[in-house]
Amino acid sequence: MQPVDSSVPSGEKALSRSSQRMRLAGMLSLFFGAPTAGLAASLIVVVSMGILRLVAGIPAPVELFGDRVLKSLDVFTFVRLLITFAPNSKTAPLGLALLGMIALGTLLGILYAILARPALPVSGYRPGKREWLVAAVFAVAMTLIGVIIFWGELGQNLFGLPLQWAALLSGLGLGIDFALYAITLCLVYRALLPKKPLADVPAPVQQRRQLFANAGVAALSIGAGAGAFGLVRGYLARYASYDGMTPPPHAGNVTPPITPNNEHYVVTQNTIDPTPNIDLWRLEITGLVKNPGTYTYAEVERLPSISRAVTLECIANGIGGHLISTAIWQGVRWQTLLDLHGGVKPGASHVAFYSVDGYVVSLPLQELLAVDPIFAWRMNGEVLPQRHGYPLRALIPGRYGEENPKWLTRIEVTDHFVGGLYSDQGWYNGPLHTITRIDRPRGQVATGQVIEVGGIAFAGNRGIKKVEINVDGGENWQPATLQLPLSPDSWVLWTWNWQPASRGTHTLTARSTDGTGETQPAFQQITVPDGAMGYHIVVVTVV
């Protein structure tokens, strides 16, 4: 038998064993309880930000993060990421950002536990003052950091609130999200901590209480996870896709002079487009104008208006592509708006356009005056569709579609250029290039017949002076017949009659000369970052 060490009192041994158990419990709480609490709190935040987006149109923190990151990317990195994540180029990065947010929130649970340092075992399920203080610091610090990081992105709202109110509401949304995170973290972590035995409560009862607390945390986490999953599914169900990449079927591949609304191409930066409420939406005319003002939608509709055909082309439209459409737009002229507000003040050099989704475009004032933009609320005789910018969008002749902002809410005259998503990334910021597209014929044609070759040509507000067709290369360019354009800002439809002289494979090439007398260059240029250039060439087999 081992001799008993009578030098260590039995009470001290018991105290030592109790201390060891508490240290072990503390370690387990830190490495298991704290991340569990952080995960539960993070899932609650996902539900919170989903509800705030649905109820108040407040952008989620992950969306603000995405907008912030996109502006910091150069155009080539941006395109590489689009290709990498295709076909889910918008949703996949957003999903990764959401997972990253949840992971960060989980890890922050450990930091909270280290700072809160509750003495174990704790008394009851109510957090102490230090725990509440650390949680409050977390909420305030996270909100301040979010506001600072996302300052340039806060002025957006799904329902179309004016920029100042949108920014205030977005900041409030961050505060609500992070306050819920901190409160949930504090309460859940406390619930998971080992509790002091109560002399007047049987041990089995205390054990059941702890079991119920653990089960409650599990139920909360599972419920929040299910709610988050449901909200994400609902979010993705409203995904704003690109339309118009594939040409709609038309008899004989003849492009109609006016594109129906449901066939007009659509490109958007958003995963979900805004749905402005006209009772909340306002148009602000501000900055270096002599008489700034604000309009409701009803007041906008009463402004003097004109109708004009304007063709829009995306900068991502490749040679022979179909990201180009024409509509009849009704709206107020830029010059009319300026006159109503007394003109511009000295020093005015640029105009910045702000949209309710946070999109910003800035263009030179003198160029705008020269091309006579309109701000439209009707499209092809109908109320402007939501996908095309309801309640108001800008039409800037001679510029790519990216510089014709939708969901417009503020026009600000400034003395400097204002950066935006595409300009910050390094995309081309100038007049669009002349294009010529061959729509027909395609595939096989019969010999001995006159074949109508036709398509479109477009050079923005410069207009089209001449279209020429070349068969099988060489210098023999034949002039095509041009239809009268619907306006100086619309595309031109053209035709040329061709009677193939021989069977076999032939190439048809088209080029245009714009209204200034400049002929479309032959060299090939891809769309990134300066827009596509070069002749459209199609191969036809004569049988």
C-alpha positions as CSV (number, residue, x, y, z in Angstrom):
1,M,0.0,0.0,0.0
2,Q,1.1,3.6,-0.8
3,P,1.6,5.7,2.3
4,V,-1.0,8.5,2.7
5,D,0.4,12.0,2.3
6,S,-1.0,13.5,5.4
7,S,0.8,16.8,4.7
8,V,-1.9,17.8,2.1
9,P,-5.3,18.3,3.7
10,S,-8.2,16.5,2.0
11,G,-10.0,19.8,1.6
12,E,-7.2,21.3,-0.4
13,K,-7.1,18.2,-2.6
14,A,-10.8,18.6,-3.3
15,L,-10.3,22.3,-4.0
16,S,-7.5,21.4,-6.4
17,R,-9.6,18.9,-8.2
18,S,-12.5,21.4,-8.4
19,S,-10.1,24.1,-9.8
20,Q,-8.9,21.7,-12.4
21,R,-12.4,20.9,-13.4
22,M,-13.2,24.6,-13.7
23,R,-10.1,25.2,-15.9
24,L,-11.2,22.3,-18.1
25,A,-14.7,23.6,-18.3
26,G,-13.3,27.0,-19.2
27,M,-11.2,25.6,-22.0
28,L,-14.2,23.6,-23.3
29,S,-16.4,26.7,-23.1
30,L,-13.8,28.8,-25.0
31,F,-13.1,26.2,-27.8
32,F,-16.6,24.8,-28.2
33,G,-19.1,27.0,-26.4
34,A,-17.8,30.4,-27.8
35,P,-17.7,29.3,-31.5
36,T,-21.2,27.7,-31.1
37,A,-22.5,31.0,-29.7
38,G,-20.8,32.9,-32.5
39,L,-22.3,30.6,-35.1
40,A,-25.8,31.0,-33.6
41,A,-25.4,34.8,-33.5
42,S,-24.2,34.8,-37.1
43,L,-27.2,32.9,-38.4
44,I,-29.5,35.2,-36.5
45,V,-27.8,38.1,-38.4
46,V,-28.4,36.4,-41.7
47,V,-32.1,36.2,-40.9
48,S,-32.1,39.8,-39.7
49,M,-30.5,41.2,-42.8
50,G,-32.8,39.2,-45.0
51,I,-35.9,40.5,-43.2
52,L,-34.5,44.1,-43.3
53,R,-34.0,43.8,-47.0
54,L,-37.5,42.5,-47.6
55,V,-39.3,44.9,-45.3
56,A,-37.3,48.1,-45.6
57,G,-35.2,47.6,-48.8
58,I,-31.9,47.8,-46.8
59,P,-28.9,46.3,-48.5
60,A,-27.4,43.4,-46.7
61,P,-23.8,43.8,-45.3
62,V,-22.6,41.1,-47.7
63,E,-24.0,43.1,-50.6
64,L,-22.3,46.3,-49.4
65,F,-19.1,44.3,-49.1
66,G,-19.5,43.1,-52.7
67,D,-20.1,46.6,-54.0
68,R,-17.0,47.8,-52.1
69,V,-14.8,45.1,-53.4
70,L,-15.9,45.4,-57.0
71,K,-15.0,49.1,-57.1
72,S,-11.4,48.2,-55.9
73,L,-10.8,45.6,-58.7
74,D,-9.2,46.5,-62.0
75,V,-11.2,45.5,-65.1
76,F,-9.0,42.5,-66.0
77,T,-9.3,41.0,-62.5
78,F,-13.1,41.7,-62.6
79,V,-13.4,39.8,-65.9
80,R,-11.3,36.9,-64.8
81,L,-13.5,36.5,-61.8
82,L,-16.6,36.6,-64.0
83,I,-15.1,33.8,-66.0
84,T,-14.0,31.8,-63.0
85,F,-17.4,31.8,-61.3
86,A,-19.4,31.4,-64.5
87,P,-22.3,30.6,-64.9
88,N,-22.9,31.9,-61.4
89,S,-20.7,35.0,-61.7
90,K,-22.8,37.1,-59.4
91,T,-24.3,34.6,-56.9
92,A,-21.2,32.5,-56.3
93,P,-19.0,35.4,-55.0
94,L,-22.0,36.7,-52.9
95,G,-22.5,33.2,-51.4
96,L,-18.8,33.0,-50.6
97,A,-19.0,36.4,-48.9
98,L,-21.9,35.2,-46.9
99,L,-20.1,32.1,-45.8
100,G,-17.1,34.2,-44.9
101,M,-19.3,36.5,-42.8
102,I,-20.7,33.5,-40.9
103,A,-17.2,32.1,-40.3
104,L,-15.9,35.5,-39.1
105,G,-18.9,35.8,-36.7
106,T,-18.1,32.3,-35.4
107,L,-14.5,33.2,-34.7
108,L,-15.5,36.4,-33.0
109,G,-17.3,34.3,-30.5
110,I,-13.9,33.3,-29.2
111,L,-12.7,36.9,-28.9
112,Y,-15.9,37.7,-27.0
113,A,-15.3,34.9,-24.6
114,I,-11.7,36.0,-24.0
115,L,-12.8,39.6,-23.3
116,A,-15.9,38.8,-21.2
117,R,-14.0,36.3,-19.0
118,P,-17.0,35.2,-16.8
119,A,-15.9,33.5,-13.6
120,L,-16.7,29.8,-13.8
121,P,-18.9,28.3,-12.8
122,V,-21.4,31.1,-13.4
123,S,-24.5,31.9,-11.4
124,G,-27.6,31.4,-13.4
125,Y,-28.4,32.3,-17.1
126,R,-28.4,36.1,-16.9
127,P,-25.2,37.6,-18.2
128,G,-23.2,39.8,-15.9
129,K,-22.3,43.5,-16.3
130,R,-18.9,42.7,-17.9
131,E,-20.5,40.4,-20.5
132,W,-23.1,43.0,-21.4
133,L,-20.4,45.7,-21.6
134,V,-18.3,43.6,-24.0
135,A,-21.3,42.8,-26.1
136,A,-22.2,46.5,-26.3
137,V,-18.6,47.3,-27.3
138,F,-18.9,44.6,-30.0
139,A,-22.1,46.0,-31.4
140,V,-20.9,49.7,-31.5
141,A,-17.4,48.8,-32.8
142,M,-18.8,46.5,-35.6
143,T,-21.4,49.2,-36.6
144,L,-18.8,52.0,-36.7
145,I,-16.3,49.8,-38.7
146,G,-19.1,48.8,-41.1
147,V,-20.2,52.4,-41.7
148,I,-16.6,53.5,-42.3
149,I,-15.8,50.7,-44.7
150,F,-19.1,50.9,-46.6
151,W,-19.5,54.7,-46.4
152,G,-19.5,55.1,-50.2
153,E,-22.1,52.3,-50.6
154,L,-24.7,53.2,-48.0
155,G,-26.7,55.5,-50.2
156,Q,-28.8,52.7,-51.8
157,N,-32.2,51.3,-51.1
158,L,-34.2,48.6,-52.8
159,F,-37.4,50.7,-52.5
160,G,-35.8,53.8,-53.9
161,L,-35.5,56.1,-50.9
162,P,-33.6,59.4,-51.6
163,L,-29.8,59.0,-51.1
164,Q,-29.6,60.7,-47.7
165,W,-32.5,58.7,-46.2
166,A,-31.1,55.5,-47.9
167,A,-27.7,56.1,-46.3
168,L,-29.3,56.7,-42.9
169,L,-31.4,53.6,-43.1
170,S,-28.5,51.5,-44.3
171,G,-26.4,52.6,-41.4
172,L,-29.3,51.9,-39.0
173,G,-29.6,48.4,-40.6
174,L,-26.0,47.7,-39.8
175,G,-26.6,48.8,-36.3
176,I,-29.6,46.5,-36.0
177,D,-27.7,43.5,-37.5
178,F,-24.7,43.9,-35.2
179,A,-26.7,44.6,-32.1
180,L,-28.7,41.4,-32.7
181,Y,-25.4,39.6,-33.2
182,A,-23.9,40.9,-29.9
183,I,-27.1,40.3,-27.8
184,T,-27.5,36.7,-29.2
185,L,-23.8,36.0,-28.7
186,C,-23.9,37.2,-25.1
187,L,-27.1,35.2,-24.2
188,V,-26.2,32.0,-25.9
189,Y,-22.6,31.9,-24.6
190,R,-23.9,32.5,-21.1
191,A,-26.5,29.7,-21.6
192,L,-23.8,27.2,-22.5
193,L,-21.5,27.9,-19.6
194,P,-21.3,25.5,-16.6
195,K,-23.4,26.7,-13.7
196,K,-22.8,26.8,-10.0
197,P,-24.7,24.1,-8.0
198,L,-27.7,25.5,-6.2
199,A,-28.1,24.2,-2.7
200,D,-31.9,24.4,-2.7
201,V,-32.4,22.8,-6.2
202,P,-31.8,19.0,-6.7
203,A,-28.9,18.1,-8.9
204,P,-31.1,16.3,-11.5
205,V,-33.2,19.4,-11.9
206,Q,-30.2,21.6,-12.5
207,Q,-28.8,19.1,-15.0
208,R,-32.2,19.1,-16.9
209,R,-32.1,22.9,-16.9
210,Q,-28.7,22.9,-18.5
211,L,-29.8,20.2,-21.0
212,F,-32.8,22.4,-21.9
213,A,-30.5,25.4,-22.3
214,N,-28.3,23.4,-24.6
215,A,-31.3,22.1,-26.6
216,G,-32.6,25.7,-26.8
217,V,-29.3,26.8,-28.3
218,A,-29.4,24.0,-30.8
219,A,-33.0,24.7,-31.7
220,L,-32.2,28.4,-32.1
221,S,-29.2,27.6,-34.4
222,I,-31.2,25.1,-36.5
223,G,-34.2,27.5,-36.8
224,A,-32.0,30.4,-37.7
225,G,-30.1,28.2,-40.2
226,A,-33.4,27.1,-41.8
227,G,-34.7,30.7,-41.9
228,A,-31.4,31.8,-43.5
229,F,-31.6,29.1,-46.1
230,G,-35.2,30.0,-46.9
231,L,-34.3,33.7,-47.3
232,V,-31.4,32.9,-49.5
233,R,-33.6,30.7,-51.7
234,G,-36.1,33.5,-51.9
235,Y,-33.3,36.0,-52.7
236,L,-32.0,33.8,-55.5
237,A,-35.5,33.3,-56.9
238,R,-35.5,37.1,-57.7
239,Y,-32.1,36.9,-59.5
240,A,-31.6,39.6,-62.1
241,S,-30.2,37.9,-65.1
242,Y,-28.8,39.3,-68.3
243,D,-31.1,39.2,-71.3
244,G,-30.5,39.6,-75.0
245,M,-27.4,37.6,-75.5
246,T,-29.2,35.4,-77.9
247,P,-31.2,37.1,-80.7
248,P,-35.0,36.6,-80.6
249,P,-36.4,34.7,-83.6
250,H,-37.6,37.0,-86.4
251,A,-38.8,36.0,-89.8
252,G,-36.0,36.0,-92.3
253,N,-33.6,37.3,-89.6
254,V,-34.9,40.8,-90.3
255,T,-34.3,43.0,-87.3
256,P,-37.3,45.2,-86.5
257,P,-36.6,49.0,-86.3
258,I,-38.0,49.2,-82.8
259,T,-37.2,46.5,-80.3
260,P,-40.2,45.3,-78.3
261,N,-39.8,45.8,-74.5
262,N,-39.6,42.1,-73.8
263,E,-36.8,41.7,-76.3
264,H,-34.7,44.7,-75.4
265,Y,-31.4,43.6,-74.0
266,V,-30.8,43.9,-70.2
267,V,-27.5,44.1,-68.4
268,T,-27.4,44.9,-64.6
269,Q,-24.8,45.0,-61.9
270,N,-27.2,43.7,-59.3
271,T,-28.0,40.2,-58.1
272,I,-31.5,41.6,-57.4
273,D,-32.6,44.8,-59.1
274,P,-34.4,47.5,-57.0
275,T,-38.1,47.8,-57.0
276,P,-38.7,51.5,-56.3
277,N,-41.9,52.6,-54.5
278,I,-43.0,55.9,-56.2
279,D,-44.4,57.1,-52.9
280,L,-40.9,57.0,-51.5
281,W,-38.9,57.8,-54.6
282,R,-37.7,61.3,-55.5
283,L,-35.7,62.9,-58.3
284,E,-33.2,65.5,-57.0
285,I,-31.6,68.1,-59.2
286,T,-28.8,69.5,-57.1
287,G,-25.2,70.6,-57.0
288,L,-24.0,73.6,-59.1
289,V,-27.4,74.6,-60.4
290,K,-28.9,78.0,-59.5
291,N,-32.2,76.6,-58.1
292,P,-31.9,73.0,-56.8
293,G,-35.1,71.1,-56.5
294,T,-36.8,67.8,-55.9
295,Y,-39.6,66.1,-57.8
296,T,-42.1,63.4,-57.0
297,Y,-43.0,60.9,-59.7
298,A,-46.3,62.7,-60.4
299,E,-44.4,66.0,-60.8
300,V,-41.9,64.3,-63.1
301,E,-44.7,63.0,-65.3
302,R,-46.0,66.6,-65.7
303,L,-42.6,67.9,-67.0
304,P,-42.5,69.0,-70.6
305,S,-41.6,65.8,-72.5
306,I,-40.6,64.5,-76.0
307,S,-40.5,61.1,-77.6
308,R,-37.3,59.9,-79.4
309,A,-35.9,56.7,-80.7
310,V,-32.6,56.0,-79.0
311,T,-30.4,52.9,-79.5
312,L,-28.6,51.4,-76.5
313,E,-25.5,49.2,-76.9
314,C,-23.6,47.4,-74.1
315,I,-19.9,47.9,-74.0
316,A,-19.7,44.0,-73.7
317,N,-21.3,43.7,-77.1
318,G,-18.9,41.8,-79.3
319,I,-18.5,42.0,-83.0
320,G,-21.8,40.8,-84.5
321,G,-23.3,40.6,-81.0
322,H,-26.9,41.3,-80.0
323,L,-26.5,43.4,-76.8
324,I,-28.0,46.3,-78.7
325,S,-31.6,47.5,-79.0
326,T,-33.7,50.4,-80.0
327,A,-36.8,51.8,-78.3
328,I,-39.0,54.9,-78.4
329,W,-38.4,56.7,-75.1
330,Q,-40.6,59.5,-73.7
331,G,-39.0,61.9,-71.2
332,V,-37.8,65.4,-70.4
333,R,-34.7,66.9,-72.1
334,W,-31.7,67.7,-70.1
335,Q,-31.7,71.3,-71.4
336,T,-35.3,71.7,-70.3
337,L,-34.4,70.6,-66.7
338,L,-31.5,73.0,-66.6
339,D,-33.7,75.9,-67.8
340,L,-36.3,75.0,-65.1
341,H,-33.6,75.3,-62.5
342,G,-32.0,78.5,-63.7
343,G,-29.0,77.0,-65.4
344,V,-25.6,76.0,-63.9
345,K,-23.3,78.0,-61.7
346,P,-19.7,79.1,-62.6
347,G,-17.2,76.2,-62.4
348,A,-19.6,73.5,-63.4
349,S,-17.8,70.9,-65.5
350,H,-19.4,67.5,-64.9
351,V,-22.8,65.9,-64.2
352,A,-23.0,62.9,-61.8
353,F,-26.0,60.5,-62.1
354,Y,-26.9,58.5,-59.0
355,S,-29.2,55.5,-59.0
356,V,-31.1,54.0,-56.1
357,D,-29.0,50.8,-56.3
358,G,-25.8,52.8,-55.6
359,Y,-24.7,53.0,-59.3
360,V,-22.9,56.2,-60.2
361,V,-22.0,57.6,-63.6
362,S,-20.2,61.0,-64.3
363,L,-20.0,62.7,-67.7
364,P,-18.7,66.1,-69.0
365,L,-21.3,68.8,-68.9
366,Q,-20.5,70.2,-72.3
367,E,-20.8,66.8,-73.9
368,L,-24.2,66.3,-72.4
369,L,-25.4,69.7,-73.7
370,A,-24.2,68.7,-77.2
371,V,-25.9,65.3,-77.4
372,D,-29.2,66.4,-75.8
373,P,-30.0,63.6,-73.3
374,I,-33.5,62.8,-72.1
375,F,-34.7,61.3,-68.8
376,A,-37.4,58.9,-69.7
377,W,-40.4,57.5,-67.8
378,R,-42.0,55.7,-70.7
379,M,-40.7,53.1,-73.1
380,N,-42.4,52.2,-76.4
381,G,-45.6,53.8,-75.2
382,E,-45.7,52.0,-71.9
383,V,-44.7,52.9,-68.3
384,L,-41.0,52.3,-68.1
385,P,-40.6,48.6,-67.1
386,Q,-38.9,47.9,-63.7
387,R,-36.0,46.0,-65.4
388,H,-35.3,49.0,-67.6
389,G,-35.1,51.5,-64.8
390,Y,-38.5,52.4,-63.4
391,P,-39.4,55.0,-62.5
392,L,-36.7,57.0,-64.4
393,R,-33.7,56.4,-66.5
394,A,-31.1,58.4,-68.4
395,L,-30.6,58.2,-72.2
396,I,-27.2,59.6,-73.2
397,P,-26.8,59.4,-77.0
398,G,-23.4,58.3,-78.2
399,R,-22.4,56.5,-74.9
400,Y,-22.5,52.8,-74.1
401,G,-25.4,51.5,-72.1
402,E,-23.4,51.4,-68.9
403,E,-23.4,55.2,-69.0
404,N,-27.2,55.4,-69.4
405,P,-28.1,54.7,-65.7
406,K,-31.4,53.1,-64.7
407,W,-33.4,53.8,-61.5
408,L,-32.2,57.4,-61.5
409,T,-32.7,59.3,-58.3
410,R,-30.2,62.2,-58.3
411,I,-28.7,64.4,-60.9
412,E,-25.8,66.5,-59.5
413,V,-23.9,69.2,-61.4
414,T,-20.3,69.2,-60.1
415,D,-16.9,70.8,-60.7
416,H,-15.1,67.4,-60.9
417,F,-15.4,63.9,-62.3
418,V,-17.2,61.5,-59.9
419,G,-16.0,57.9,-59.9
420,G,-18.3,54.9,-60.2
421,L,-18.1,51.1,-60.6
422,Y,-17.0,50.9,-64.2
423,S,-14.9,54.0,-64.3
424,D,-13.1,52.9,-61.1
425,Q,-12.4,49.5,-62.6
426,G,-10.9,51.1,-65.7
427,W,-13.5,50.5,-68.4
428,Y,-13.5,52.8,-71.5
429,N,-15.1,56.1,-70.8
430,G,-15.8,57.7,-74.1
431,P,-18.0,57.8,-77.3
432,L,-19.1,54.4,-78.5
433,H,-17.4,52.8,-81.6
434,T,-19.0,52.4,-85.0
435,I,-20.4,48.9,-85.6
436,T,-21.9,47.1,-88.6
437,R,-23.7,43.7,-88.2
438,I,-24.8,41.3,-90.8
439,D,-28.1,39.6,-89.8
440,R,-28.8,37.7,-93.0
441,P,-28.2,35.5,-94.9
442,R,-26.9,32.7,-92.7
443,G,-25.9,29.1,-93.5
444,Q,-26.8,28.0,-97.0
445,V,-28.2,29.9,-99.9
446,A,-29.1,28.8,-103.4
447,T,-27.1,29.8,-106.5
448,G,-28.8,31.6,-109.3
449,Q,-31.0,33.7,-107.0
450,V,-30.7,37.3,-105.8
451,I,-30.0,37.1,-102.0
452,E,-30.8,40.0,-99.8
453,V,-28.0,40.7,-97.4
454,G,-29.0,42.9,-94.5
455,G,-28.3,44.1,-91.0
456,I,-27.8,47.1,-88.8
457,A,-25.2,49.8,-88.4
458,F,-24.7,52.1,-85.5
459,A,-22.4,55.0,-84.5
460,G,-24.4,56.6,-81.7
461,N,-25.3,60.3,-82.3
462,R,-22.7,60.5,-85.1
463,G,-25.1,58.7,-87.4
464,I,-24.3,56.5,-90.4
465,K,-23.4,58.0,-93.7
466,K,-22.5,54.8,-95.7
467,V,-22.5,51.0,-95.3
468,E,-20.4,48.8,-97.7
469,I,-20.3,45.1,-98.3
470,N,-17.4,43.0,-99.5
471,V,-17.5,39.5,-100.9
472,D,-14.5,37.2,-100.5
473,G,-12.1,40.0,-99.5
474,G,-10.2,42.4,-101.7
475,E,-10.9,46.0,-102.4
476,N,-14.2,45.6,-104.1
477,W,-16.6,47.3,-101.6
478,Q,-20.3,47.6,-102.7
479,P,-22.6,50.3,-101.3
480,A,-25.7,49.1,-99.4
481,T,-29.1,50.8,-99.4
482,L,-29.8,52.6,-96.1
483,Q,-33.3,53.0,-94.5
484,L,-34.0,56.3,-92.9
485,P,-33.2,56.1,-89.2
486,L,-35.9,56.7,-86.7
487,S,-33.8,59.5,-85.2
488,P,-30.3,60.8,-85.2
489,D,-29.6,58.6,-82.1
490,S,-30.9,55.3,-83.5
491,W,-29.4,52.5,-85.5
492,V,-29.7,52.3,-89.3
493,L,-31.1,49.2,-91.1
494,W,-29.4,48.4,-94.4
495,T,-29.8,46.0,-97.3
496,W,-27.7,44.9,-100.3
497,N,-28.7,42.5,-103.1
498,W,-26.2,39.8,-103.9
499,Q,-26.3,37.2,-106.7
500,P,-23.6,34.6,-106.0
501,A,-21.6,33.8,-109.1
502,S,-20.4,30.4,-108.0
503,R,-21.1,27.6,-105.6
504,G,-19.0,27.0,-102.6
505,T,-18.0,28.9,-99.5
506,H,-18.1,32.7,-99.5
507,T,-17.3,35.4,-96.9
508,L,-19.4,38.5,-96.5
509,T,-17.8,41.5,-94.7
510,A,-19.6,44.8,-93.7
511,R,-18.2,48.1,-92.7
512,S,-19.7,51.6,-92.1
513,T,-18.7,55.2,-92.4
514,D,-20.2,57.5,-89.7
515,G,-21.7,60.9,-90.1
516,T,-18.4,62.6,-89.5
517,G,-16.9,60.8,-92.5
518,E,-14.7,58.4,-90.4
519,T,-14.8,54.8,-91.7
520,Q,-15.0,51.9,-89.3
521,P,-11.5,50.5,-88.6
522,A,-10.7,47.0,-89.8
523,F,-8.5,45.9,-86.9
524,Q,-10.0,43.5,-84.4
525,Q,-10.4,44.6,-80.7
526,I,-12.0,42.6,-78.0
527,T,-14.7,44.1,-75.7
528,V,-12.4,44.4,-72.6
529,P,-11.8,47.1,-71.6
530,D,-12.4,49.5,-74.5
531,G,-15.4,48.0,-76.4
532,A,-15.2,45.8,-79.5
533,M,-14.0,47.0,-82.8
534,G,-13.5,45.4,-86.2
535,Y,-15.5,44.2,-89.2
536,H,-18.3,41.6,-88.9
537,I,-17.6,38.7,-91.2
538,V,-20.0,35.8,-91.9
539,V,-19.5,32.7,-93.9
540,V,-22.2,31.6,-96.4
541,T,-22.3,28.3,-98.4
542,V,-23.8,28.6,-101.9
543,V,-25.3,25.3,-103.1
